[in-house]
Amino acid sequence: MAERQEITVVGGGVAGLCAAVALRERGYPVTVVERGLGPGRQSCSWYAGGMLAPWCEGETAEEPVVRLGQEAIGWWDERVPGVERRGSLVLAAARDGPELDRFARRTGTQPGVHHLLNDGGIAALEPALAGRFARALYFPQEAHLDPRAALAALSRRFCGLGGIIRYRTEAQHLRRGLVVDARGFAARDALADLRGVRGEMLMIRARDVRITRPLRLLHPRHPLYLVPRGEGLYMLGATQIESEDRGGVTARGVVDLLNAAYVLHPAFAEAEIVETGADLRPAFPDNLPRLRRRGRRLYVNGLFRHGFLLAPACARMLAEVVADPSFIPEIMDEDHRERSPA
Ligand SMILES: Cc1cc2nc3c(=O)[nH]c(=O)nc-3n(C[C@H](O)[C@H](O)[C@H](O)COP(=O)(O)OP(=O)(O)OC[C@H]3O[C@@H](n4cnc5c(N)ncnc54)[C@H](O)[C@@H]3O)c2cc1C
């Protein structure tokens, strides 16, 4: 292993905290510098649904997302409480039945990844949905977590391992050691090909509806999902708009999200809207994550809509590069593969 150099991780969102933990677990002295008030706050990670759903994501994502994402469930489960291994349920309104068949074709290359359920099978898993949908796809191996609780627990674990976190600190000129740049969309000042993809979400409280696993509602234009957070609280997400507008949730966003909730169960019409949120997912042109090296700075970025899903694999590969700078992991940016660290 290379000498235990001092490492500063800039950014305490999911990419930065996972990297910090992975490095600290390997014995490096690590300090996280975060300009926000606490773990994940004021970051894109704050608004995530927390679905650990690599196979479902395979509907639209490239093969590396499905493969690398499979590391996430075990990684989180070993480090934080609250990883719910209850699978995901994919539903479509009767008129959108072909969407379900298309989803099954695009995600079902390995046996056992999903099962087709009839109405009885749906009711057995989620009694609240009895009689509401004729068919569903069940992905039994998938999981979910509460991102905010998970980041808080991960930061505690990091500090318990001897890591240091400095909040309310804007990293400017770091003169010593290796710098891991995990600033999310803020790193666009250095990564010209990084773009923001706007996502909007709602938190609603509906004590009369009990759903226990993430539900995805397929729709030709607005596929949306609902993630249970316990005690009647649900995260409803997420719009995906090619815009770098950081403004609050739009009326259209609220309408689309609430319509989806209403299709899932009419009792959501009575839900209390607890929170609205919007932020920019950091993405490269192919929507795949990257490690990029410039001198003594290693960038980890571009986690797009897969922050909690891909951060563990990105952190592992980053730690491997730190241990052996000649190692070139698959997500190391092609353009920068020939450069060596300072
Ligand atoms: C509505 C929505 C729903 C989503 N749902 C999911 C989901 O279900 N599952 C999933 O896996 N992903 C989901 N995502 C995507 C996920 O949130 C992102 O991929 C992830 O948050 C990106 O993490 P990051 O650490 O790269 O960036 P960020 O979370 O933005 O973290 C960057 C951090 O760097 C800090 N920072 C920036 N500049 C500086 C500086 N100069 N000095 C110090 N600190 C700095 C910021 O304050 C911030 O805390 C969702 C995203 C959105 C918007």
The ligand as an SDF file (V2000), in Angstrom:
LIG
                    3D

 53 58  0  0  0  0  0  0  0  0999 V2000
  -35.3740   14.3340   -6.2850 C   0  0  0  0  0  0  0  0  0  0  0  0
  -34.1870   13.3910   -6.3200 C   0  0  0  0  0  0  0  0  0  0  0  0
  -34.3930   12.0270   -6.0680 C   0  0  0  0  0  0  0  0  0  0  0  0
  -33.3110   11.1300   -6.0780 C   0  0  0  0  0  0  0  0  0  0  0  0
  -33.5180    9.8030   -5.7620 N   0  0  0  0  0  0  0  0  0  0  0  0
  -32.4620    8.9370   -5.6800 C   0  0  0  0  0  0  0  0  0  0  0  0
  -32.6310    7.5780   -5.2590 C   0  0  0  0  0  0  0  0  0  0  0  0
  -33.7310    7.1400   -4.9440 O   0  0  0  0  0  0  0  0  0  0  0  0
  -31.5350    6.7650   -5.2110 N   0  0  0  0  0  0  0  0  0  0  0  0
  -30.2990    7.2230   -5.5220 C   0  0  0  0  0  0  0  0  0  0  0  0
  -29.3320    6.4330   -5.4590 O   0  0  0  0  0  0  0  0  0  0  0  0
  -30.0960    8.5200   -5.9380 N   0  0  0  0  0  0  0  0  0  0  0  0
  -31.1480    9.3780   -6.0190 C   0  0  0  0  0  0  0  0  0  0  0  0
  -30.9540   10.6820   -6.4210 N   0  0  0  0  0  0  0  0  0  0  0  0
  -29.6410   11.1030   -6.8890 C   0  0  0  0  0  0  0  0  0  0  0  0
  -28.7190   11.4440   -5.7380 C   0  0  0  0  0  0  0  0  0  0  0  0
  -29.3540   12.3380   -4.8640 O   0  0  0  0  0  0  0  0  0  0  0  0
  -27.4310   12.0590   -6.3210 C   0  0  0  0  0  0  0  0  0  0  0  0
  -26.8540   11.1700   -7.2490 O   0  0  0  0  0  0  0  0  0  0  0  0
  -26.4300   12.3040   -5.2110 C   0  0  0  0  0  0  0  0  0  0  0  0
  -27.0020   13.0570   -4.1800 O   0  0  0  0  0  0  0  0  0  0  0  0
  -25.1660   12.9950   -5.6970 C   0  0  0  0  0  0  0  0  0  0  0  0
  -24.3140   13.0160   -4.5780 O   0  0  0  0  0  0  0  0  0  0  0  0
  -22.9980   13.8690   -4.5020 P   0  0  0  0  0  0  0  0  0  0  0  0
  -22.3930   13.5440   -3.1790 O   0  0  0  0  0  0  0  0  0  0  0  0
  -22.1910   13.6890   -5.7340 O   0  0  0  0  0  0  0  0  0  0  0  0
  -23.4900   15.4030   -4.5340 O   0  0  0  0  0  0  0  0  0  0  0  0
  -24.2250   16.2240   -3.3860 P   0  0  0  0  0  0  0  0  0  0  0  0
  -25.2030   15.3710   -2.6650 O   0  0  0  0  0  0  0  0  0  0  0  0
  -24.7520   17.4720   -4.0060 O   0  0  0  0  0  0  0  0  0  0  0  0
  -23.0640   16.5660   -2.3470 O   0  0  0  0  0  0  0  0  0  0  0  0
  -22.0800   17.5320   -2.6390 C   0  0  0  0  0  0  0  0  0  0  0  0
  -21.7220   18.2020   -1.3350 C   0  0  0  0  0  0  0  0  0  0  0  0
  -20.5840   19.0390   -1.5470 O   0  0  0  0  0  0  0  0  0  0  0  0
  -20.7480   20.2050   -0.7610 C   0  0  0  0  0  0  0  0  0  0  0  0
  -19.8990   21.2580   -1.3360 N   0  0  0  0  0  0  0  0  0  0  0  0
  -19.9960   21.8020   -2.5730 C   0  0  0  0  0  0  0  0  0  0  0  0
  -19.0030   22.7160   -2.7530 N   0  0  0  0  0  0  0  0  0  0  0  0
  -18.2800   22.7360   -1.6070 C   0  0  0  0  0  0  0  0  0  0  0  0
  -17.1300   23.4570   -1.1780 C   0  0  0  0  0  0  0  0  0  0  0  0
  -16.5030   24.3510   -1.9750 N   0  0  0  0  0  0  0  0  0  0  0  0
  -16.6350   23.2340    0.0670 N   0  0  0  0  0  0  0  0  0  0  0  0
  -17.2480   22.3440    0.9030 C   0  0  0  0  0  0  0  0  0  0  0  0
  -18.3450   21.6130    0.5220 N   0  0  0  0  0  0  0  0  0  0  0  0
  -18.8460   21.8120   -0.7040 C   0  0  0  0  0  0  0  0  0  0  0  0
  -22.2300   20.4990   -0.8330 C   0  0  0  0  0  0  0  0  0  0  0  0
  -22.6540   21.3170    0.2510 O   0  0  0  0  0  0  0  0  0  0  0  0
  -22.8110   19.0940   -0.7670 C   0  0  0  0  0  0  0  0  0  0  0  0
  -23.0920   18.6930    0.5640 O   0  0  0  0  0  0  0  0  0  0  0  0
  -32.0110   11.6050   -6.4090 C   0  0  0  0  0  0  0  0  0  0  0  0
  -31.8230   12.9670   -6.6730 C   0  0  0  0  0  0  0  0  0  0  0  0
  -32.8990   13.8600   -6.6280 C   0  0  0  0  0  0  0  0  0  0  0  0
  -32.6620   15.3410   -6.8780 C   0  0  0  0  0  0  0  0  0  0  0  0
  1  2  1  0
  2  3  1  0
  2 52  2  0
  3  4  2  0
  4  5  1  0
  4 50  1  0
  5  6  2  0
  6  7  1  0
  6 13  1  0
  7  8  2  0
  7  9  1  0
  9 10  1  0
 10 11  2  0
 10 12  1  0
 12 13  2  0
 13 14  1  0
 14 15  1  0
 14 50  1  0
 15 16  1  0
 16 17  1  0
 16 18  1  0
 18 19  1  0
 18 20  1  0
 20 21  1  0
 20 22  1  0
 22 23  1  0
 23 24  1  0
 24 25  2  0
 24 26  1  0
 24 27  1  0
 27 28  1  0
 28 29  2  0
 28 30  1  0
 28 31  1  0
 31 32  1  0
 32 33  1  0
 33 34  1  0
 33 48  1  0
 34 35  1  0
 35 36  1  0
 35 46  1  0
 36 37  1  0
 36 45  1  0
 37 38  2  0
 38 39  1  0
 39 40  1  0
 39 45  2  0
 40 41  1  0
 40 42  2  0
 42 43  1  0
 43 44  2  0
 44 45  1  0
 46 47  1  0
 46 48  1  0
 48 49  1  0
 50 51  2  0
 51 52  1  0
 52 53  1  0
M  END
$$$$
